[in-house]
């Protein structure tokens, strides 16, 4: 019997082998490329194989009859194939379809720089903003180093791709911010009100933005506030411009937090050290307060509230342009309150809800006074001095509520829809020699509905399709507009995008508050066409974008025979803007160095306001370029930051009204000198206490316009047009020195890691 045992085993093995069926084939993607590492199995069995580098698989099975073959691979959809096993070898080739996912999918970013999702293209985060030398810790100051933004130093706001500052709107947690910047002062740009550390995400859309937002003709700056802090902390700071302190308390279960912050700014020390061109008879003084709370309503839900108030005063005195011995004294008192409440929740596996509400109120009290050389008020009742003494109280309120529902589809695809309601109320009370307590008001009930779909066809191809409906009770007009974006992956980590959209905006409130005839005003309109290529990795970002923008129904002002005083307004204006932009950011080439380069070419003309025909607007430069450089020296715990911005000269015009022709004409024109600004800052992070104490300190020193380059932003003309004075910065340079402490959170790693 023992000699027969090997023979018996051999016989049984032969019978078993003859009972098995061989299944083999190749696995490819939709482009015919082999898929390596794909798993091929028979459902509910252990029979199967993994594809090799050529996509080939092969295995044997003893199963019989109708079966289901499963093919799976990371990044691809599960493929099921019905087969019948009868003992005959099966040759089966399989084509897998890609499953879009956040790590590999193309992103739809035509027109937008995103920093809202670390899995996508991060361009600027809060640390980037506060360490950009020329930004002075202002969100929009850092945005100005990106392509598309103009270097306008005499007025606040973002001027983007041939658009005015009023054509760029700012949104926080989905709702519109009515007074994002501090109140206007003649010929002096104002900074944004909010700290960059209040935001965790930033989307700067230079065009072609989402249908969820509206009433911005050119651009949208979309900001997302922070969620719960990692732990409780306190902060304090002292600088050459003021003091600040704050506290954040995280609950023991880490499901809720609350916080308060206060800052006081007084520029008396700064102005004493740095010679100012205007006479600041009331030194700028600011009181800022903030309060917030955040509550986790569920594992996926978050309720957030942010409240802000500001009170500030300033007074600026300058020589009067129409006289050699008179002065104009401008005084401003501002009070601003802003509140934002938002809630987001995952209602189910596929349904998401966002709700937001905000309220803001802003009051400006302005007094302009004509004075003699001894600063004594003068009251002259003849032109052009009779209108230079005036008082204005401007009240502006906005209440808003917005709801967005999102339905997840397959993969990353989603459909979202919703609506918003905004109530604007504005009131001006004006007094001068001819008017006593002249009151004008404008109220608008503004309603909008929107729908938008993100469709990920494959990992390589995606589309965003949207539409927006809007109605203004003030205009008694309605609009309905399309928004379309496409993105296609090109090579490794590269993608190309296209975007098209129509954008509407109401005429500015000032046109409804000055008593003009505006019975037939309509929305102003812009049509955007954008083509984009970008290549992104952890170490670098390359972005090239071309655009064309067509303006229609822009506001035109019309004069009468009385020295060209504006008599009425209409929508007879038009224009266009086209250009190309480049952005390059590199964190790898040079050790411990992070830098970016941006360049913008802009060709734009518009016929609006009192322009006699289509000309290049006075806020637009043809060429703008920025270099931002950051190097962190770990050994010294010191970061050195530099930025240089160049822009070609901007046009300026003296546009005057002719009584003989009844039309406006250009009496004088030219271009300013080129804009140059080299700025430098140093952040020093010494160790305070030991690591366990979690104390963090940073010293900041910065200088704007280090070389003291001449900068001219335009020219003001006298009443008779015979004299023109340059519009200059308030000082040739600006210096800042501050010391900031944080207790409970050591942020040194944030500063280091964000800039390596």
C-alpha positions in Angstrom: 0.0 0.0 0.0 2.7 2.6 0.8 4.2 2.4 -2.7 0.8 3.2 -4.2 0.3 6.4 -2.1 2.3 8.8 -4.3 0.4 7.5 -7.3 -2.9 8.1 -5.6 -2.0 11.7 -4.7 -0.9 12.3 -8.3 -4.1 11.0 -9.6 -6.3 13.1 -7.3 -4.3 16.2 -8.2 -4.8 15.6 -11.8 -8.5 15.2 -11.3 -8.7 18.4 -9.3 -6.8 20.3 -11.9 -8.9 19.1 -14.7 -12.0 20.3 -12.7 -10.7 23.9 -12.5 -11.3 26.8 -15.0 -8.7 29.4 -16.0 -9.9 33.0 -16.1 -7.5 35.6 -17.5 -7.4 38.9 -19.3 -6.3 42.5 -19.2 -7.6 45.5 -17.1 -7.4 49.0 -18.7 -8.8 52.4 -18.0 -11.0 54.4 -20.4 -7.9 55.7 -22.3 -6.6 52.2 -22.9 -3.8 52.4 -20.3 -3.1 49.3 -18.2 -4.2 49.4 -14.6 -1.7 47.9 -12.3 -2.6 46.4 -8.9 -6.3 46.0 -9.7 -8.1 43.2 -7.8 -10.1 40.6 -9.8 -12.2 38.2 -7.7 -15.3 36.0 -8.0 -17.9 37.4 -5.7 -18.4 35.5 -2.4 -15.2 33.4 -3.0 -11.5 33.6 -2.3 -10.7 32.9 -6.0 -9.0 35.8 -7.7 -5.8 37.6 -8.7 -4.1 41.0 -8.9 -3.0 42.6 -12.2 0.7 43.1 -13.0 2.4 46.2 -14.4 0.9 45.4 -17.8 -2.6 45.1 -16.4 -2.6 41.3 -16.9 -4.4 38.9 -14.5 -4.8 35.1 -14.4 -6.2 32.7 -11.9 -7.9 29.3 -11.6 -11.3 28.5 -10.0 -13.3 25.4 -9.3 -16.6 27.3 -9.2 -19.3 26.4 -11.7 -22.3 28.0 -13.2 -23.4 31.7 -13.2 -21.0 33.9 -11.2 -20.2 37.6 -10.8 -16.6 38.8 -11.4 -15.6 41.9 -9.4 -12.9 44.3 -10.5 -11.7 47.0 -8.1 -8.9 49.5 -8.0 -8.2 52.7 -6.0 -9.5 55.7 -8.0 -11.9 53.6 -10.1 -15.5 52.6 -9.8 -16.3 49.0 -8.8 -16.9 46.9 -12.0 -19.2 43.9 -11.9 -19.3 41.4 -14.8 -21.7 38.4 -15.1 -19.9 35.2 -16.3 -20.8 31.6 -16.8 -18.1 29.0 -15.8 -18.5 25.7 -17.5 -14.9 24.3 -17.5 -13.7 26.1 -20.6 -11.0 28.8 -20.2 -12.4 32.4 -20.1 -10.6 35.3 -21.6 -12.1 38.5 -20.3 -10.7 42.1 -20.7 -12.1 44.7 -18.4 -12.3 48.5 -18.7 -12.5 50.4 -15.4 -14.1 53.8 -15.1 -12.5 56.4 -12.9 -14.1 57.4 -9.6 -13.5 61.1 -8.9 -12.0 61.7 -5.5 -10.7 64.8 -3.7 -7.0 63.7 -3.9 -6.9 63.1 -7.6 -9.8 64.8 -9.2 -9.5 67.9 -11.3 -10.7 71.1 -9.5 -12.8 73.8 -11.2 -10.8 76.9 -10.5 -11.0 79.1 -13.6 -10.8 82.7 -12.4 -10.3 81.7 -8.7 -7.4 81.4 -6.3 -8.5 79.0 -3.5 -7.1 78.6 0.0 -10.2 77.0 1.5 -9.3 73.3 1.3 -5.9 71.9 2.1 -6.6 69.1 -0.4 -6.8 71.7 -3.2 -4.7 74.6 -4.3 -3.6 76.6 -1.3 -2.4 80.0 -2.4 -2.7 82.2 0.7 -3.4 81.2 4.3 -3.5 83.5 7.4 0.2 83.1 8.0 0.9 84.0 4.4 -1.1 87.2 4.8 0.5 88.4 8.0 4.0 87.6 6.7 3.7 89.3 3.4 5.9 92.4 3.9 3.7 94.9 2.0 0.4 93.7 3.3 0.6 95.1 6.9 -1.5 92.1 8.1 -4.4 93.2 5.8 -6.2 90.5 3.9 -6.7 92.7 0.8 -3.1 94.0 1.1 -1.9 90.4 0.5 -4.4 89.8 -2.2 -2.9 92.7 -4.1 0.2 90.6 -4.7 -1.8 88.2 -6.7 -2.4 88.6 -10.5 -5.5 90.6 -11.5 -5.4 93.2 -8.7 -4.3 96.7 -9.3 -2.1 98.9 -7.1 -4.4 101.8 -6.3 -3.2 103.8 -3.3 -5.6 106.6 -3.1 -8.8 104.6 -2.5 -9.8 101.5 -0.5 -11.0 98.3 -2.1 -9.9 95.8 -4.7 -9.7 97.0 -8.3 -9.6 93.8 -10.4 -9.2 93.3 -14.2 -10.4 96.7 -15.2 -13.2 96.9 -12.7 -13.8 99.6 -10.0 -13.5 98.9 -6.3 -17.3 98.8 -6.1 -17.3 95.9 -8.6 -15.6 93.6 -6.1 -17.7 92.3 -3.2 -16.6 90.5 0.0 -18.5 87.6 1.5 -18.0 86.1 5.0 -19.5 82.6 5.5 -21.6 83.0 2.5 -23.2 86.4 3.3 -22.3 89.8 1.8 -20.3 92.3 4.0 -21.6 95.8 3.5 -18.7 97.7 4.9 -15.7 95.5 4.7 -13.3 98.5 4.6 -12.9 101.4 6.9 -14.9 104.5 5.7 -13.5 106.5 2.8 -11.2 109.5 3.3 -10.4 111.7 0.3 -7.2 110.5 -1.5 -6.3 108.1 1.3 -6.8 104.3 1.0 -8.3 102.5 3.9 -7.6 98.9 5.1 -10.0 96.1 5.8 -11.7 95.9 9.2 -11.1 92.2 9.9 -8.1 90.2 11.1 -6.8 87.5 8.8 -6.7 85.1 11.7 -10.5 85.2 11.8 -10.5 83.3 8.5 -9.5 79.7 7.8 -10.2 79.9 4.1 -9.9 82.4 1.3 -11.2 82.3 -2.3 -10.2 85.3 -4.4 -12.2 85.1 -7.7 -10.9 87.5 -10.2 -13.8 86.5 -12.4 -16.2 83.7 -13.2 -17.3 83.1 -9.6 -20.0 80.7 -8.4 -23.7 81.2 -8.9 -24.1 81.1 -5.1 -22.9 84.7 -5.0 -24.0 87.8 -6.9 -24.1 91.6 -7.2 -20.3 91.8 -8.0 -19.6 92.9 -11.6 -15.9 91.9 -11.6 -14.7 90.0 -8.6 -15.6 88.2 -5.4 -13.5 87.7 -2.3 -15.1 84.8 -0.4 -13.9 84.3 3.2 -14.7 81.4 5.6 -14.4 81.9 9.3 -12.5 79.5 11.7 -14.2 76.7 13.6 -13.5 75.5 17.1 -10.0 76.4 18.4 -7.6 73.5 19.3 -7.6 74.6 23.0 -8.1 77.6 25.2 -5.7 80.5 24.8 -5.1 84.2 25.6 -3.3 86.8 23.6 -1.9 90.3 24.1 0.1 92.7 22.0 1.7 96.1 22.0 3.0 98.0 18.9 3.8 101.4 17.6 0.2 101.9 16.6 -1.7 100.5 19.6 -2.6 97.7 22.0 -4.7 94.5 21.8 -5.8 91.6 24.0 -8.0 88.6 23.5 -9.2 85.3 25.1 -10.6 82.1 23.7 -12.2 79.5 26.0 -12.7 75.9 24.7 -15.2 73.8 26.7 -14.0 70.6 28.5 -15.8 68.4 26.0 -14.3 70.4 23.1 -17.7 70.8 21.6 -18.1 74.6 22.2 -16.0 77.7 22.6 -16.4 81.5 23.1 -14.0 84.4 22.8 -13.5 88.1 23.0 -11.0 90.5 21.5 -10.3 94.2 21.9 -7.8 96.5 20.2 -7.1 100.2 20.5 -5.2 102.0 17.7 -3.8 105.5 17.9 -1.4 106.7 15.3 0.0 109.6 17.4 3.4 108.0 18.0 3.7 106.8 14.4 2.8 110.2 13.0 5.3 111.9 15.4 8.1 109.6 14.1 7.1 109.6 10.4 6.5 112.9 8.7 3.0 113.1 7.2 2.1 115.1 4.2 -1.4 116.2 5.3 -2.0 118.0 8.6 -3.7 115.5 10.9 -5.5 117.8 13.2 -7.4 114.8 14.7 -5.0 111.9 14.9 -6.7 108.7 13.7 -8.0 106.7 16.6 -9.8 103.3 16.5 -11.6 101.1 19.1 -12.3 97.6 17.8 -14.2 94.9 19.7 -15.0 91.3 18.7 -17.0 88.5 20.3 -17.6 84.9 19.0 -19.0 81.6 20.0 -19.0 78.3 18.2 -21.0 75.2 19.1 -20.8 71.7 17.7 -24.5 70.8 17.2 -23.7 67.2 16.2 -20.8 65.2 14.8 -21.2 67.0 11.5 -22.9 70.2 12.5 -21.5 73.6 13.6 -23.2 76.8 14.7 -21.0 79.9 14.6 -21.5 83.5 15.7 -19.2 86.5 15.1 -19.9 90.0 16.3 -17.8 93.1 15.6 -17.9 96.8 16.5 -15.7 99.7 15.6 -15.6 103.3 16.6 -13.1 105.7 15.0 -12.3 109.4 14.5 -9.9 111.3 12.3 -9.3 114.7 10.9 -7.2 115.7 7.9 -6.4 119.3 6.7 -4.9 120.1 3.3 -4.3 123.2 1.2 -7.3 124.1 -0.9 -6.6 123.6 -4.6 -8.5 126.7 -5.7 -6.6 129.1 -3.4 -3.1 129.9 -2.2 -4.1 130.8 1.3 -7.1 128.6 2.2 -7.4 125.1 3.5 -9.9 122.2 3.5 -10.4 120.4 6.8 -12.1 117.0 6.6 -13.3 115.3 9.8 -14.8 111.8 10.0 -16.5 110.0 12.9 -17.5 106.4 12.1 -19.4 103.7 14.0 -19.8 100.2 12.6 -21.5 97.0 13.9 -21.4 93.7 12.1 -22.9 90.3 13.2 -22.8 87.0 11.4 -24.6 83.8 12.5 -24.2 80.6 10.4 -25.1 76.9 10.8 -24.1 74.0 8.7 -25.3 70.4 9.1 -25.1 67.1 7.4 -28.7 66.1 7.3 -28.1 62.6 6.0 -25.5 60.8 4.0 -26.3 62.7 0.9 -28.0 65.9 2.1 -26.1 69.0 3.5 -27.6 72.2 4.8 -26.1 75.7 5.2 -28.0 78.6 6.7 -26.6 82.1 7.4 -27.8 85.4 8.6 -26.0 88.7 9.0 -26.7 92.3 10.0 -24.5 95.4 9.7 -25.0 99.0 10.4 -22.6 101.8 9.6 -22.8 105.5 10.4 -20.5 108.1 9.0 -20.5 111.7 10.3 -18.6 113.9 8.0 -17.8 117.6 8.3 -15.8 119.5 5.6 -14.8 123.0 6.5 -13.0 125.8 4.5 -10.4 127.5 6.7 -7.9 130.3 6.5 -4.2 130.1 7.3 -4.9 130.3 11.1 -7.4 127.4 10.8 -10.3 129.7 11.3 -13.5 128.7 9.5 -14.4 130.7 6.4 -17.8 131.1 4.9 -17.6 132.3 1.3 -20.7 132.6 -0.8 -19.3 132.5 -4.3 -18.0 129.8 -6.6 -16.1 127.5 -6.2 -16.0 128.0 -2.4 -19.7 128.1 -1.7 -20.0 124.3 -1.7 -16.9 123.4 0.4 -18.5 123.8 3.8 -20.9 120.9 4.4 -22.0 118.3 6.8 -23.2 114.8 6.0 -24.6 112.0 8.2 -24.7 108.7 6.2 -26.5 105.7 7.6 -26.3 102.3 5.9 -27.9 99.1 7.1 -28.0 95.6 5.6 -29.9 92.5 6.9 -29.5 89.3 5.1 -30.6 85.6 5.4 -29.4 82.8 3.1 -30.1 79.1 2.8 -28.2 76.5 0.7 -29.1 72.8 0.4 -26.7 70.4 -1.2 -27.5 66.9 -2.5 -24.5 64.7 -3.0 -24.6 62.7 -6.2 -22.1 60.1 -7.4 -18.5 60.5 -6.4 -17.7 64.1 -5.9 -20.6 65.3 -7.9 -23.2 67.4 -6.2 -26.2 69.6 -6.8 -26.9 72.7 -4.6 -29.6 75.2 -4.6 -31.1 77.9 -2.4 -32.0 81.5 -2.0 -31.3 84.7 -0.1 -33.0 87.8 1.0 -31.3 91.1 1.6 -32.8 94.3 2.9 -30.8 97.5 2.3 -31.7 100.8 3.8 -29.6 103.9 3.3 -30.2 107.4 4.5 -28.2 110.6 4.0 -28.8 113.9 5.9 -26.9 116.7 4.2 -26.4 120.4 5.0 -24.5 123.2 3.3 -25.1 126.8 2.4 -28.0 126.0 0.2 -29.6 123.0 2.0 -30.5 122.5 5.6 -31.0 118.9 6.7 -31.7 117.6 3.2 -32.7 114.0 3.7 -32.6 111.4 1.0 -33.3 107.7 1.4 -33.1 104.5 -0.6 -34.5 101.1 0.5 -34.2 97.9 -1.5 -35.7 94.4 -0.9 -33.4 92.2 -2.8 -34.2 88.6 -3.5 -32.2 85.9 -5.2 -32.5 82.2 -6.0 -29.7 80.0 -7.4 -28.9 76.5 -8.5 -25.5 74.9 -9.3 -24.2 71.4 -10.1 -20.7 70.0 -9.9 -20.5 67.2 -12.3 -17.4 65.0 -12.2 -17.6 62.9 -15.3 -14.2 61.3 -14.6 -11.1 62.2 -12.6 -9.9 64.1 -15.7 -13.1 66.0 -16.6 -15.5 68.1 -14.5 -18.1 70.8 -15.1 -19.8 73.4 -12.9 -23.2 74.5 -14.3 -25.2 77.2 -12.5 -27.8 79.8 -12.8 -28.9 82.8 -10.7 -32.2 84.7 -10.5 -32.3 88.1 -8.9 -34.9 90.8 -8.2 -34.5 94.4 -6.9 -37.5 96.3 -5.6 -35.5 99.5 -5.9 -34.9 99.0 -9.6 -38.1 97.0 -10.1 -36.0 94.8 -12.4 -35.2 91.1 -12.6 -32.4 89.2 -14.1 -31.6 85.5 -14.9 -28.0 84.6 -15.7 -26.0 81.4 -16.6 -22.6 80.4 -15.1 -20.5 77.6 -16.7 -17.0 76.2 -15.9 -15.2 73.2 -17.4 -11.9 71.6 -16.2 -9.8 69.0 -17.8 -6.7 67.3 -16.5 -3.6 67.7 -18.7 -0.6 65.6 -17.8 0.7 65.0 -14.3 -0.8 67.5 -11.8 -1.8 69.9 -14.6 -5.3 71.0 -15.7 -6.9 73.4 -18.1 -10.1 75.2 -17.4 -12.7 77.4 -19.2 -15.3 79.6 -17.7 -18.2 81.7 -19.0 -20.7 83.8 -17.0 -22.9 86.8 -17.0 -22.8 89.0 -13.9 -25.2 91.9 -12.9 -24.9 94.6 -10.3 -27.1 97.3 -9.0 -25.9 100.9 -9.5 -24.2 102.2 -6.3 -26.4 103.6 -3.6 -24.9 107.1 -4.0 -26.8 107.5 -7.3 -30.1 107.0 -5.4 -29.2 109.4 -2.6 -28.1 112.5 -4.5 -31.4 113.5 -6.0 -30.5 112.6 -9.6 -33.2 111.5 -12.0 -32.9 107.7 -12.0 -36.3 106.5 -13.0 -35.1 104.1 -15.7 -31.9 102.7 -14.2 -31.2 99.0 -14.9 -28.5 96.6 -13.7 -25.0 97.1 -15.0 -23.8 94.0 -16.7 -20.5 92.2 -17.4 -19.9 89.0 -19.4 -16.7 87.0 -18.5 -14.7 84.6 -20.7 -11.8 82.9 -19.0 -9.2 80.3 -20.1 -6.8 78.9 -17.5 -4.0 76.4 -17.1 -2.5 75.5 -13.8 -0.1 72.9 -12.5 0.0 72.3 -8.7 2.0 70.2 -6.3 3.0 70.5 -2.7 6.2 72.3 -3.7 5.0 74.7 -6.5 2.0 76.3 -8.2 2.0 77.5 -11.8 -1.0 79.3 -13.1 -1.5 81.0 -16.5 -4.9 82.7 -17.2 -6.3 84.7 -20.1 -9.6 86.6 -19.9 -12.0 88.8 -21.8 -14.7 90.9 -20.1 -17.4 92.9 -21.8 -19.2 95.7 -19.9 -22.7 96.9 -20.8 -25.2 99.4 -19.2 -22.5 101.1 -17.1 -23.6 104.3 -15.3 -23.2 107.6 -17.3 -23.6 111.0 -15.7 -24.9 114.0 -17.7 -24.3 117.7 -17.1 -26.5 120.7 -17.7 -25.5 124.1 -18.9 -24.7 125.3 -15.4 -20.9 124.6 -15.5 -21.4 120.9 -16.0 -23.1 120.2 -12.7 -24.5 116.6 -12.9 -28.1 116.8 -13.7 -29.1 113.2 -14.4 -27.7 109.6 -14.8 -28.4 106.7 -17.1 -27.1 103.3 -18.3 -25.5 104.5 -21.5 -22.0 103.3 -20.6 -20.0 100.4 -22.0 -16.4 99.0 -22.1 -14.2 95.9 -22.1 -11.1 94.4 -20.5 -8.8 91.7 -21.7 -5.5 90.4 -20.6 -3.2 87.6 -19.5 -1.9 86.8 -16.0 0.9 84.6 -14.6 1.4 83.2 -11.1 4.4 81.1 -9.9 5.0 79.9 -6.4 8.0 77.8 -5.4 8.8 76.3 -2.0 11.4 73.8 -3.1 14.1 75.2 -5.3 15.9 77.2 -2.6 16.3 75.8 0.9 13.9 77.2 3.5 12.7 79.8 0.9 9.2 80.4 -0.2 8.5 82.9 -3.0 5.9 83.8 -5.5 5.9 85.9 -8.7 2.8 87.4 -10.3 2.4 89.3 -13.5 -0.7 90.9 -15.0 -1.2 92.5 -18.4 -4.4 94.5 -18.7 -5.9 96.2 -21.8 -9.1 98.0 -20.8 -11.3 100.9 -21.9 -14.6 102.1 -20.7 -17.1 104.9 -21.4 -18.8 105.6 -18.1 -19.5 108.5 -15.7 -18.5 111.7 -17.4 -16.0 110.1 -19.8 -16.5 111.7 -23.3 -15.7 108.4 -25.0 -14.2 105.0 -24.3 -10.8 105.5 -22.6 -8.5 103.7 -20.3 -9.9 104.3 -16.8 -7.6 106.2 -14.3 -7.4 103.3 -11.9 -6.0 100.8 -14.5 -2.3 100.1 -15.2 -1.3 98.1 -18.3 1.5 96.1 -16.5 1.7 95.0 -12.9 4.2 92.6 -11.3 5.0 91.4 -7.8 7.7 89.4 -6.2 7.1 88.1 -2.6 10.0 86.3 -0.9 10.1 84.6 2.5 13.0 82.8 4.2 12.8 81.2 7.6 16.1 80.7 9.4 15.3 77.8 11.8 18.5 78.3 13.9 17.5 81.9 14.6 13.7 81.3 14.7 13.5 84.3 12.5 11.7 84.9 9.3 12.8 87.5 6.7 10.1 88.7 4.3 10.5 90.9 1.3 8.1 92.1 -1.4 8.5 94.2 -4.5 5.7 95.5 -6.6 6.0 97.4 -9.9 3.2 98.9 -12.0 3.4 101.1 -15.1 1.9 104.5 -14.9 -1.9 105.0 -14.8 -3.7 107.6 -16.9 -5.1 110.8 -15.5 -7.6 113.2 -17.0 -9.0 116.7 -16.5 -12.6 116.1 -17.9 -14.5 119.3 -18.3 -18.0 120.4 -19.5 -18.4 122.7 -22.4 -21.3 125.1 -22.2 -21.1 125.7 -26.0 -21.3 122.1 -27.0 -23.2 120.7 -24.0 -20.7 117.8 -23.8 -17.7 116.7 -21.7 -14.2 116.8 -23.2 -10.7 116.1 -22.0 -8.9 119.3 -21.3 -5.7 117.7 -20.0 -4.3 114.2 -19.7 -1.2 112.2 -19.1 0.2 109.2 -17.2 1.6 109.0 -13.7 5.2 107.8 -13.1 5.6 104.1 -12.6 4.7 102.6 -9.3 7.6 101.0 -7.3 7.3 99.6 -3.8 10.0 97.6 -2.0 8.9 96.4 1.5 10.6 94.4 4.2 9.7 92.8 7.4 11.2 90.5 10.1 9.4 88.1 12.4 11.4 86.9 15.4 10.1 84.0 17.5 12.2 83.7 20.7 11.4 81.0 23.2 9.4 82.2 26.2 9.3 79.8 29.1 9.5 76.1 28.4 7.7 74.0 25.8 5.1 72.7 28.3 4.0 76.2 29.2 2.8 76.7 25.6 3.7 80.4 25.6 4.4 82.0 22.2 5.9 85.4 21.4 6.7 87.1 18.2 8.4 90.4 17.5 7.5 92.1 14.2 9.3 94.8 12.4 8.3 96.1 9.0 9.1 98.9 6.6 6.9 99.8 3.6 8.6 101.5 0.6 12.1 101.0 2.0 13.8 103.0 -0.8 11.4 105.9 -0.4 10.4 105.7 -4.1 8.3 108.5 -5.5 4.7 107.4 -5.9 2.0 109.4 -7.6 -1.6 108.0 -7.8 -3.1 110.7 -10.0 -3.8 114.5 -10.1 -6.6 116.7 -8.7 -7.6 119.8 -10.8 -8.7 123.2 -9.7 -12.2 124.5 -10.5 -10.9 126.5 -13.5 -8.6 123.7 -14.6 -5.4 125.8 -14.5 -3.8 124.1 -11.5 -3.2 120.4 -10.8 -1.8 118.8 -7.7 -0.5 115.3 -7.4 -2.2 112.7 -5.3 0.6 111.3 -3.1 0.8 108.8 -0.2 0.4 110.3 3.2 4.1 109.6 3.9 7.1 108.4 2.0 7.6 105.3 4.2 5.7 103.5 6.9 7.4 101.8 9.9 5.9 99.2 12.3 7.2 97.5 15.4 5.2 95.2 17.6 5.4 92.5 20.2 2.6 89.9 20.3 2.1 87.1 22.9 -0.1 84.1 23.0 -0.7 81.9 26.1 -2.1 78.4 25.8 -1.1 77.9 22.1 2.4 77.8 20.8 2.1 79.0 17.2 5.8 78.9 16.4 5.4 75.6 14.5 2.6 77.1 12.4 4.8 80.0 11.4 7.7 77.7 10.6 5.9 74.9 8.8 3.7 77.2 6.8 6.7 78.8 5.2 9.0 75.9 4.4 
